[in-house]
Amino acid sequence: MTIFNLHNHAFLKLLAFRILIVLAYQIMAVAVGWHIYEITHDTLALGLVGLAEVLPYFACALFAGHAVDHYYSRRLFGILAAVMLSINAFMLTAVSTGWLNGDATLWIYGSIAFTGIARAFIAPSYSTLFSLILPREDYARASGVGSATFQAGLIIGPALGGILVGFSSKTVAYSIATALCLGAAIAMTSLHVKEPQASFDKPQVLTSIAQGLRFVFNNQIILSALSLDMFAVLFGGTVAMLPAFIHDIYHYGPEGLGILRAAPAAGAIITGLLLTRRPINLHAGRWLLAAVASFGLCMIGFALSTYFWIAGILLLLSGIVDGISVVTRSTILQLATPDAMRGRVSAINGIFIGSSNELGAFESGLAARLLGLIPSVIFGGIMTLTIVGITAKLAPKLRNLQLHELH
């Protein structure tokens, strides 16, 4: 696949939308994490940031998937999400400057809740437009390119957020995030793609959602792949606790937070680029299981490390193996999902995977409060390894999966 030819200009614009959204989100995440911990010095408060986002996301995601599947303009939903995120970033700017009176933490949690609503529309819009722009034979490589682009945002965003907060201010970080969101809206507006006509015979909303849920829960490969990553991220993620590690263990400033937040993405972008040239086909299920198990081991090693740069290397390695998981799962979803259900399945994937980041943040904060910071991360790594063993046992179709079987 050559993504830089005329046929794929729309794909390049879709990638621009994605990376701008990710950059904005990551800058806000670094600034918010530092902002909250600066005010509270409480790991549970960091975890509550995730909970504040995931609850409205849960409430909206399935309805967003239905809307994207059954209404005419997928682009419009992407534009709407970008504009909503820009409003959220502007609210955070106002909080950081003191323009909004009252408890700053409540304003921050409220703005993060608004982010959850916007996020519900991003993945379904991207997934459906992806399938309209590209032929099926290009899905595996394009998933690698998309993953590399996404991970590039995860590298640059946290590093830029840490630099902006550390050497300028939270206000500047939030303001730049606002501008990036507006840039994403412009990129999506400029994307021209022929979308299928909206059907006049639309099913009831709840019926439509139920159809999507039945499809996922009756497909062992999709369900087990989503469940594997969901529980791995839920128990194995440490990103939400990085401000506490930086402040209490490594004794760095926000620039150190940006480096550690960027490290997993640096590993994942390497994987994404490699998989665009050599996409996984044979033994894809075993690659997925091995990657998630390796991720759990990296988290245990990270927890036991007391040196900043060793921690960074372990997070880099975690990103390399997580990149295998992300690209493999994305390819499975693209190949195994009928066109008419892409919005709903993407929304369900978002609930399984995207929301597990925020629930994982809450779980990490709660576990750190109950067990202590380091033991909580070790516990999460052990749980990740346990989940891999259970999935390998209960999902033989995933364990023996060859991607060419899904074409």
C-alpha positions in Angstrom: 0.0 0.0 0.0 1.3 3.5 -0.9 -0.6 5.9 1.3 0.9 9.0 -0.4 -0.8 8.6 -3.7 -3.8 10.6 -4.9 -6.2 7.9 -4.1 -5.4 8.1 -0.5 -5.3 11.9 0.2 -8.5 11.3 2.2 -6.6 8.8 4.3 -3.9 11.4 5.0 -6.5 13.9 6.2 -8.1 11.2 8.4 -4.6 10.6 9.9 -4.2 14.4 10.4 -7.5 14.5 12.3 -6.4 11.6 14.5 -3.0 12.9 15.4 -4.3 16.4 16.2 -7.0 15.0 18.5 -4.5 12.7 20.2 -1.9 15.6 20.7 -4.6 17.8 22.2 -5.9 15.0 24.5 -2.4 14.0 25.7 -1.4 17.6 26.4 -4.5 18.1 28.5 -4.0 14.7 30.2 -0.4 15.7 31.4 -1.5 19.1 32.4 -4.6 17.9 34.3 -2.7 15.1 36.1 -0.1 17.6 37.3 -2.7 20.2 38.1 -4.8 17.8 40.2 -1.8 16.3 42.1 -0.4 19.8 42.6 -3.6 20.7 44.4 -4.4 17.5 46.3 -1.2 15.3 46.6 -3.6 12.4 46.6 -3.3 9.3 44.3 -7.0 8.7 44.6 -7.7 12.1 43.2 -5.6 11.1 40.2 -7.7 8.0 39.8 -10.9 10.0 40.0 -9.9 11.9 36.9 -10.3 8.6 35.0 -13.7 7.9 36.6 -14.9 11.4 35.8 -14.3 10.7 32.1 -15.4 7.1 31.9 -18.9 7.5 33.3 -20.2 9.9 30.7 -18.3 7.9 28.0 -20.2 4.8 29.1 -23.5 6.6 29.0 -22.9 7.9 25.4 -20.7 5.4 23.6 -23.4 2.9 22.4 -25.7 5.7 21.3 -22.8 7.3 19.4 -22.1 4.0 17.6 -25.7 3.8 16.6 -25.8 7.4 15.3 -22.6 6.9 13.2 -24.0 3.7 11.6 -27.4 5.1 10.8 -27.1 8.8 10.0 -25.6 10.2 6.9 -22.4 12.1 7.7 -19.7 10.3 9.6 -17.5 13.4 9.1 -20.0 15.6 11.0 -19.7 13.4 14.1 -15.9 13.7 14.0 -16.1 17.5 13.6 -18.6 17.7 16.5 -16.2 15.7 18.7 -13.3 17.9 17.9 -15.3 21.1 18.6 -16.5 19.7 22.0 -12.9 18.9 23.0 -11.8 22.4 22.1 -14.6 23.8 24.4 -13.3 21.5 27.1 -9.7 22.7 26.7 -10.9 26.3 26.8 -12.7 25.5 30.1 -9.5 24.2 31.5 -7.7 27.3 30.4 -10.2 29.4 32.3 -9.8 27.2 35.4 -6.0 27.6 35.3 -6.2 31.4 35.1 -8.7 31.7 37.9 -11.5 33.1 35.6 -13.9 30.5 37.0 -14.6 30.9 40.7 -15.1 28.0 43.1 -13.3 24.8 43.7 -10.8 24.2 40.9 -10.9 20.4 41.3 -14.6 20.4 40.7 -14.3 22.5 37.5 -11.5 20.1 36.3 -13.5 17.0 37.0 -16.5 18.6 35.2 -14.5 19.5 32.1 -13.1 15.9 32.0 -16.6 14.6 32.1 -17.3 16.7 29.0 -14.3 15.1 27.4 -15.9 11.7 27.9 -18.9 12.7 25.9 -16.8 14.0 23.0 -14.6 10.8 23.0 -17.6 8.6 22.5 -17.9 9.9 18.8 -14.2 9.8 17.9 -13.5 6.1 17.4 -16.8 5.2 15.6 -16.3 8.1 13.2 -12.6 7.2 12.5 -13.4 3.5 12.1 -16.3 3.9 9.6 -14.4 6.5 7.5 -11.3 4.2 7.5 -13.3 1.4 5.9 -14.9 3.8 3.3 -11.5 5.2 2.3 -9.5 2.0 2.0 -9.9 -1.4 0.3 -10.0 -4.5 2.5 -6.6 -5.8 1.3 -5.0 -2.6 2.7 -6.5 -2.9 6.2 -3.6 -4.6 7.9 -1.0 -2.2 6.7 -3.2 0.8 7.1 -3.9 -0.3 10.7 -0.1 -0.3 11.3 0.1 3.2 9.8 -2.9 4.4 11.8 -1.4 2.9 15.0 2.0 4.5 14.3 0.2 7.9 13.8 -1.7 7.4 17.0 1.4 6.5 18.9 3.3 9.5 17.4 0.7 11.6 19.1 1.2 9.7 22.3 4.9 10.4 22.1 4.8 14.1 21.1 1.7 15.0 23.2 3.0 14.0 26.7 6.5 15.3 26.0 5.0 18.6 24.7 2.6 18.8 27.6 5.4 18.2 30.1 7.6 20.9 28.5 4.8 23.4 28.3 3.7 22.9 32.0 7.3 22.7 33.2 8.8 25.6 31.3 5.8 27.8 30.6 2.4 27.2 32.4 -0.7 25.0 32.5 -2.6 27.9 30.9 -0.3 27.8 27.8 -0.7 24.0 27.6 -4.5 24.1 27.7 -4.5 27.0 25.2 -2.4 25.0 22.7 -4.7 22.0 23.2 -7.6 24.2 22.3 -5.9 25.2 19.0 -5.1 21.6 18.1 -8.7 20.5 18.6 -9.8 23.3 16.2 -7.2 22.1 13.7 -8.6 18.6 14.0 -12.1 19.9 13.2 -10.7 21.7 10.1 -8.9 18.5 8.9 -12.1 16.5 9.2 -14.1 19.3 7.4 -11.6 19.1 4.5 -11.9 15.3 4.1 -14.1 14.5 1.1 -15.4 10.9 0.9 -18.5 9.4 -0.7 -20.6 8.2 2.2 -23.5 5.7 1.8 -26.9 7.1 1.7 -28.7 7.1 5.1 -31.4 4.4 5.3 -34.9 5.7 5.8 -35.8 2.4 7.5 -33.7 2.8 10.7 -34.1 0.3 13.5 -35.1 1.5 17.0 -32.1 2.8 18.9 -32.1 0.1 21.5 -32.7 -2.6 18.9 -29.7 -1.3 16.9 -27.5 -1.3 20.0 -28.7 -4.8 20.9 -27.7 -6.0 17.4 -24.2 -4.7 17.8 -23.9 -6.3 21.3 -25.1 -9.7 20.1 -22.7 -9.6 17.2 -19.7 -9.0 19.5 -20.7 -11.4 22.2 -21.5 -14.2 19.8 -18.1 -13.8 18.1 -15.4 -15.6 20.2 -12.5 -14.1 18.4 -13.7 -10.5 18.7 -15.0 -10.9 22.3 -11.8 -12.6 23.6 -9.5 -10.1 21.9 -11.4 -7.2 23.4 -11.7 -8.8 26.8 -8.0 -9.6 26.9 -6.9 -6.0 26.2 -9.6 -4.6 28.5 -8.5 -6.5 31.6 -4.8 -6.0 30.7 -5.3 -2.2 30.6 -7.6 -2.2 33.6 -5.1 -3.9 35.8 -1.8 -3.3 34.1 -1.8 0.4 33.3 0.4 2.7 35.3 0.1 6.0 33.4 -2.4 7.5 35.8 0.0 7.0 38.7 3.0 8.5 36.9 2.6 11.9 38.6 3.0 10.2 41.9 6.0 8.2 40.8 7.7 11.3 39.4 6.9 13.4 42.5 7.5 10.9 45.3 10.0 8.3 43.9 12.1 9.9 41.1 11.8 13.5 42.3 11.6 15.0 38.8 9.4 17.9 37.6 6.6 17.8 35.0 9.2 17.5 32.2 10.0 14.1 33.7 6.3 13.2 33.6 6.2 14.1 29.9 9.2 11.8 29.2 7.7 8.8 31.0 4.3 9.3 29.5 5.9 9.4 26.0 8.1 6.3 26.5 5.4 3.6 25.9 4.2 5.5 22.8 7.8 5.6 21.5 7.9 1.8 21.7 4.5 1.5 20.1 5.3 3.7 17.1 8.4 1.6 16.4 6.1 -1.5 16.4 3.5 0.2 14.2 6.1 1.2 11.6 7.6 -2.3 11.5 4.2 -3.9 11.1 3.3 -1.7 8.1 6.2 -3.5 6.3 5.7 -6.9 7.9 2.1 -7.2 9.1 1.3 -10.2 11.3 -0.7 -13.0 9.7 0.4 -16.4 10.9 -0.2 -17.2 14.6 -1.8 -13.8 15.1 -3.6 -15.0 18.2 -0.5 -16.3 19.8 1.4 -13.1 19.1 -1.5 -11.2 20.8 -1.4 -13.4 23.9 2.4 -13.2 24.1 2.4 -9.4 23.7 -0.1 -8.8 26.5 1.8 -11.2 28.8 5.0 -9.3 28.1 3.2 -6.1 28.9 2.4 -7.4 32.4 6.0 -8.4 33.0 7.1 -4.9 32.0 4.7 -3.3 34.5 6.1 -5.5 37.3 9.7 -4.5 36.3 8.7 -0.8 36.2 7.2 -1.1 39.7 10.5 -2.6 41.1 12.7 0.0 39.5 13.9 2.9 41.5 15.9 4.6 38.7 14.2 7.1 36.4 15.9 6.0 33.2 15.5 2.3 33.8 11.8 3.0 34.4 11.7 4.8 31.1 13.3 1.8 29.2 10.8 -0.6 30.8 7.9 1.7 29.7 9.5 1.8 26.2 9.5 -2.0 26.1 5.9 -2.1 27.3 5.0 0.2 24.4 6.7 -2.1 21.9 4.7 -5.2 23.0 1.5 -3.1 23.5 1.9 -1.9 19.9 1.7 -5.6 18.7 -1.5 -6.0 20.7 -3.1 -2.7 19.4 -2.3 -3.4 15.7 -3.4 -7.0 15.9 -6.7 -6.2 17.6 -7.4 -3.3 15.2 -6.9 -5.6 12.2 -9.1 -8.3 13.7 -11.9 -5.8 14.2 -11.6 -4.3 10.7 -11.6 -7.7 9.0 -14.3 -9.4 11.1 -16.8 -6.6 11.3 -19.5 -6.1 8.6 -19.6 -2.6 7.1 -23.1 -1.9 8.4 -22.0 -2.5 12.0 -18.7 -0.7 12.1 -19.9 2.3 14.2 -21.5 0.1 16.9 -18.7 -2.4 17.1 -16.2 0.4 17.3 -18.2 2.0 20.1 -18.3 -1.4 21.9 -14.5 -1.7 21.4 -14.2 1.8 22.9 -16.1 0.7 26.0 -13.9 -2.4 26.3 -10.6 -0.7 25.6 -10.9 3.0 25.7 -12.9 3.2 28.9 -10.7 0.6 30.5 -7.9 3.2 30.5 -10.0 5.5 32.7 -11.4 2.7 34.8 -7.8 1.5 35.1 -6.8 4.9 36.3 -9.5 4.7 39.0 -8.5 1.1 39.9 -4.8 2.2 40.1 -5.6 5.1 42.3 -7.8 3.0 44.6 -5.2 0.2 44.7 -2.4 2.7 45.4 -4.4 4.1 48.3 -5.1 0.6 49.8 -1.9 -1.3 48.9 0.7 1.5 48.4 2.0 2.8 45.1 4.6 0.2 44.2 2.6 -2.9 45.4 -0.4 -1.8 43.5 1.5 -1.8 40.2 3.0 -5.2 40.9 -0.5 -6.5 41.7 -1.7 -5.1 38.4 1.1 -6.9 36.5 0.3 -10.2 38.1 -3.4 -9.8 37.3 -2.5 -9.1 33.7 -0.5 -12.4 33.5 -3.4 -14.2 35.0 -5.9 -12.8 32.5 -3.6 -14.0 29.6 -3.6 -17.5 31.0 -7.4 -17.6 31.4 -8.0 -16.2 27.9 -5.6 -18.7 26.3 -7.5 -21.5 28.0 -11.1 -20.3 27.3 -10.7 -18.9 23.8 -9.1 -21.5 21.5 -10.3 -19.7 18.4 -8.3 -16.7 19.3 -5.3 -18.7 20.4 -5.1 -20.5 17.0 -6.1 -17.5 14.9 -4.5 -16.9 11.5 -5.5 -13.4 10.1 -6.0 -14.7 6.6 -8.9 -16.7 7.9 -10.9 -13.5 8.4 -10.6 -12.2 4.8 
